[in-house]
Amino acid sequence: MRREDARAEAVRWEDLDRLVHEPARLAILVQLAFVEEADFLYLMRQTGLTKGNLSSHLTKLEAAGYVSSAKGFVGRVPRTRLALTPHGRAAYTRYRERLARLLADTQA
């Protein structure tokens, strides 16, 4: 591949999805990427976010279509189940690929 072609295919930092790049939202997506679904309390424990902070970030991810939620009950206890949507999984995968390329380019 010619050097000019490599530059044309280069990924820029600006190409990263800013919604995914935010550390708290990235932590949420990483957790959801490895499970079929997770409940709110599990995500809260795994990410270290407060209830309000987690809820705020989940709202943004849901608005973008990256995460879906389903509310229900286990006995009488309310439970919110969350999962990556196909769109969210694609966004997360694209983010990881672009970040890997950027990091590889800085090492070259």
N, C-alpha and C positions, 0 to 999 in steps of 0.2 A: 504494500500500500504506500502510495506517495505521501510525503509529509503534508502537502496541502489538503489531501483527502482526509487525513487523520485530524487536522485542525477543523475541517468542516463538520466532522462527526463529534468533535469535542463537546463535552457537557460543561456548562457554566454553573457556578453556584446559584445564579438566578433561576436556573432551570429546576431547582429543587422545589417541591410542593411545600409552600410555607405553612399550610395547615398541618401537614404531617411533621414538618421539621421542628415545630415547637416541642420542647422536651417532654412536657407532661402528656401531650397528645401522642407523641411517639412512644412513650412508655405504655400507654393504653393499647395502641395498635400492636406493639410487640407482644403484649400479653394475649391479645385476642387472636393473633396470627397462629398461635400454636394450640388452640383449643377450638372445639366446635362452638361452644358458648361459655360464658362466664357470668356469675352473678355480680351484682354491684359491690357487695362486701368483699368478695374475693379480689376484685380489681382495686378496691380501696386499700386493702392490705398489701397487695403486690406492688402497687405504684407508690405507696406512702402519701397519697393525696388525701386531703380532707373530704368530707362528704360534699360540701359546697363546691370545692375546686373540681372534684371529679365530675360532679353533675354539670358544671359549667362547660368543661371540656367535652363531655359526652354530648351535650346539646349542640355544640359546634360540629362535632363529627357526624351526628345524626342529620343535621341540616345539610351537610355536604353529601349525604348519602353513603358515608363510609361505614357507619355502624347502625345496626337496627336494635331495637329494644322491645321486649315483651314483658308486660307486668302480669303477675299472677300471685297465687298464694300457695304456700306449703303449710298445710293445716290452716291456721289462722294468721300465719305470719306472712306479710307481703314480701314478694321477691321480684326483683327486676333482673331479667336475663338479657345479656348483651352478646352480640355476635358481629363479626365483620360481614359486610355485604360483599357480593362479588366485585362491585365497584371499589369498595374499600380495600379488598385484598389486592386488586390490580394497582391501586394507588400506592399501597405499602410496598408491593414488589417493585414497582417502577422507581419509587424513592430509593429503595435499597440498591438497585442496579445503578442508578445515577450517582448516588453517594460513593459506591465502590469505584466507579469510573473516575470520579473527581479525585478520590484519594490515590488511585493508581497513577493518575496524571501528575500529581504533586510529587510522587516518588520517582518519576521518570526523569 
